[in-house]
Amino acid sequence: MEVPKIQPWLFQIEPLDGESLSHFLGRFRRANDLTPTGLGKAAGFGGAIARWEKFRFNPPPSRQQLEALVKVMGVEADRLAQMLPPAGVGMKMEPIRLCGACYAESPCHKIEWQFKVTQGCDRHTITLLSECPNCGARFKFPALWVDGYCQRCFMRFVEMVNYQKPIKI
């Protein structure tokens, strides 16, 4: 008797407005108990997921890779492409930056926070944080953000807005 191959099913996760690919990949992986390697294998390509989670987009994801992710994640390739930096926009891989006010409104890392040209949060006219104001720890890559708090002292990201300073427009 031949045993049929059972296709695994995955929980579908909806992307949030402005969410970075790093953060989205991390949320998807946690919901489905996948490692970066496991997600890459499911999509049919190697270790690119771990690289993208660290904002290493050189080379950027190809259309073929995005289409492969569509089959696994159920999110359109164009929507995944929106989570990447636009062509010609420089990225800061580190430090990871955060606006506590934006995070309170939508709990995700925004791709625009990592653009080299981004000086602060235009929406709230406050500085971006690159470390926890309580303990000074640098933020981990957004793929590792689990519950929206500092990994060292557990201060919640939404509380950090109280330490962000106004920027001059």
C-alpha positions in Angstrom: 0.0 0.0 0.0 1.4 3.4 -1.0 1.1 6.1 1.5 0.1 9.5 0.0 2.4 12.4 0.6 0.6 14.9 2.9 1.2 18.5 2.2 1.9 20.6 5.3 -0.5 23.4 6.0 0.6 26.8 7.2 -1.0 29.6 9.2 -1.5 32.6 6.9 -0.3 35.9 8.3 -1.5 39.3 7.0 1.2 41.9 6.5 0.7 45.3 8.3 1.0 48.6 6.6 4.6 49.7 6.1 5.9 46.5 7.8 9.5 45.6 7.0 10.2 42.2 5.4 12.4 41.3 8.3 9.5 41.7 10.8 7.0 40.0 8.6 9.2 37.0 8.0 9.8 36.6 11.7 6.0 36.8 12.5 5.3 34.2 9.8 8.0 31.9 11.0 6.9 32.0 14.6 3.3 31.4 13.7 4.3 28.3 11.8 7.2 27.2 14.0 9.7 27.5 11.2 13.4 28.4 11.2 14.8 30.7 8.5 16.3 27.6 6.9 13.0 25.8 7.1 11.1 28.6 5.4 13.8 28.9 2.7 13.5 25.1 2.1 9.7 25.3 1.9 10.0 28.1 -0.7 12.6 26.1 -2.6 15.7 28.3 -2.1 18.5 28.3 0.5 19.6 30.6 3.2 18.3 33.9 1.7 15.6 34.2 4.4 18.2 34.6 7.2 20.0 37.2 5.1 16.8 39.2 4.4 15.8 39.2 8.1 19.1 41.1 8.7 18.3 43.7 5.9 21.0 42.2 3.7 19.4 42.8 0.3 22.5 42.5 -1.8 21.4 41.0 -4.1 17.8 41.9 -3.5 15.1 39.2 -3.6 14.4 38.2 -7.2 10.9 38.2 -8.6 11.3 34.4 -8.8 12.1 34.2 -5.1 9.2 36.4 -4.2 6.9 34.2 -6.3 8.2 31.1 -4.5 7.3 32.8 -1.2 3.8 33.5 -2.5 3.2 29.7 -2.7 4.3 29.2 0.9 3.1 32.4 2.6 0.0 33.2 0.6 0.9 36.9 0.2 1.1 38.4 -3.2 4.6 39.1 -4.6 3.9 42.8 -5.1 2.9 43.1 -1.5 6.1 41.4 -0.4 8.0 43.8 -2.7 6.5 46.7 -0.8 8.2 45.5 2.3 11.6 46.0 0.7 13.4 49.3 0.3 12.6 51.1 -3.0 15.3 51.0 -5.7 18.0 53.6 -5.0 17.1 54.2 -1.4 20.0 53.5 0.9 19.4 51.3 4.0 20.9 51.2 7.4 21.3 47.6 8.4 22.3 48.7 11.9 21.4 50.1 14.2 17.8 48.9 14.1 15.5 51.9 14.7 12.1 52.3 16.3 9.3 54.8 16.8 7.4 53.8 20.0 4.4 56.0 19.0 4.1 54.2 15.6 4.6 50.8 17.3 1.7 51.6 19.6 -0.6 52.2 16.6 0.6 49.2 14.6 2.9 46.7 16.4 5.5 46.2 13.7 8.9 47.4 12.5 8.4 49.9 9.6 10.8 49.6 6.7 11.1 53.3 6.4 12.8 53.5 9.8 15.9 51.9 8.3 16.2 54.3 5.3 19.4 56.3 5.5 17.4 59.5 4.6 15.0 59.0 7.5 16.0 61.4 10.3 13.0 60.8 12.6 9.4 59.9 12.6 7.6 62.2 10.2 4.2 61.1 11.4 4.8 62.0 15.1 7.7 64.5 14.6 9.9 62.7 17.1 13.3 61.1 17.0 13.8 57.4 16.3 15.3 55.2 19.0 18.2 52.9 18.2 18.6 51.5 21.7 16.5 50.9 24.7 16.2 54.2 26.7 16.1 52.2 30.0 19.1 49.8 29.7 20.9 51.0 26.5 20.7 47.7 24.7 20.6 47.9 20.9 17.4 46.5 19.3 17.6 43.1 17.8 16.6 42.5 14.2 12.9 42.9 13.8 12.5 39.2 12.8 13.3 38.5 16.5 10.8 40.9 18.0 8.3 38.7 19.7 6.2 40.7 22.1 7.4 44.3 21.5 9.8 44.7 24.3 13.5 45.1 25.0 15.2 41.7 25.0 17.4 42.8 28.0 15.2 44.7 30.4 11.8 43.9 29.0 10.7 47.6 28.7 7.8 47.6 26.2 8.3 49.5 22.9 5.1 51.5 23.4 6.5 52.9 26.7 9.7 54.1 24.9 7.7 56.9 23.2 8.1 58.9 26.5 11.9 59.0 25.8 11.7 60.2 22.2 12.5 63.8 21.6 10.7 66.2 19.2 12.5 66.8 15.9 12.6 70.1 14.1 10.8 70.1 10.8 
